[in-house]
Amino acid sequence: MTSFVVSDGIYSKKTNGIWLILNPDRSSYLELDDVASFIWSKLQKPASPEAIAQAIVVEYDIDYETALHDVEDFIQAHLKKKLLKKSS
């Protein structure tokens, strides 16, 4: 099972339940919504998409397949932006 984690040099802060993410290399920042913030919080330590999806099922009462699809999409999008990396 592959795990992912927030990339080195990415700064993030949780404010009022929402994560703000700064990528200094690109001089850009993101503000994440509720579910994206939940996923981001799980990626502060190495985590697999499957484990995150299971946590979403418990927290938000949605089906596992939908949760896994959403997590995989989130991870792929943020890997492309270099905000996440595969965990070693």
Summary of the structure (lengths in Angstrom):
residues: 88
radius of gyration: 12.4
end to end distance: 11.9
largest distance: 36.8
contacts: 235
relative contact order: 0.23
helix: 43%
strand: 25%
